[in-house]
């Protein structure tokens, strides 16, 4: 999941907020919530957050061979309105 909440700029050590940090993405291996079953019966649900803003080392996200986000900001014309 890609996050772009401009009001959350740093980790709070609370996954509910951290997975929405501006300029980050989160990946969650394991089972989903009971309310949204996907067939994965894992006993684990582990949220991993990667902040890609320059002060955290930057980063890129590519989708179907196209760079869509760099250093926490969308660069695709269709997505720029999501930037803070």
C-alpha positions in Angstrom: 0.0 0.0 0.0 1.3 3.5 -0.8 0.9 6.2 1.8 0.6 9.9 1.4 -1.0 11.4 4.5 0.7 14.8 4.7 -0.1 15.1 8.4 1.9 12.0 9.4 5.6 12.8 8.8 7.5 10.5 11.3 7.0 7.2 12.9 4.7 7.1 16.0 5.6 3.4 16.8 1.9 2.6 16.2 1.2 0.7 13.0 -2.2 2.2 12.5 -0.5 5.6 11.9 3.0 4.5 10.7 1.6 2.7 7.7 0.2 6.0 6.5 3.4 8.1 6.8 3.7 10.6 3.9 6.2 9.3 1.3 6.1 5.7 2.5 4.7 2.4 1.5 3.9 -0.6 3.6 3.9 -4.3 2.8 2.1 -6.9 5.0 3.1 -10.5 4.6 0.7 -12.9 6.4 -3.0 -13.2 7.0 -5.4 -10.3 6.5 -8.0 -9.3 9.0 -11.0 -11.6 9.6 -13.3 -9.0 8.2 -11.6 -9.2 4.8 -10.6 -12.9 4.2 -8.3 -13.6 1.3 -7.7 -17.4 1.8 -4.4 -16.9 3.6 -4.5 -18.9 6.8 -1.2 -17.6 8.2 -0.9 -17.0 11.9 1.1 -13.9 11.2 0.1 -10.4 10.1 3.3 -8.3 9.9 3.2 -4.7 8.8 6.5 -3.5 7.3 6.9 0.3 6.6 9.5 1.8 4.3 9.8 5.6 4.2 11.2 6.8 0.9 11.6 10.5 1.5 15.1 11.9 1.0 15.9 12.3 4.7 15.2 8.5 5.1 17.5 7.5 2.1 15.0 8.0 -0.7 13.7 5.3 -3.0 11.7 4.6 -6.2 8.5 2.7 -7.0 8.1 1.3 -10.5 4.8 0.0 -11.9 4.6 -1.9 -15.2 8.0 -0.6 -16.2 7.1 3.1 -15.4 8.6 5.1 -12.5 5.6 6.5 -10.7 7.2 7.7 -7.4 10.6 8.9 -6.5 11.8 10.0 -3.0 8.3 9.8 -1.6 6.6 12.0 -4.3 4.6 10.8 -7.3 6.1 11.9 -10.6 3.5 10.6 -12.9 1.2 13.4 -14.2 -1.8 11.3 -13.4 -0.8 10.9 -9.7 0.9 14.2 -8.9 -2.3 15.6 -7.3 -1.7 13.0 -4.5 1.5 14.7 -3.4 1.3 16.9 -0.2 
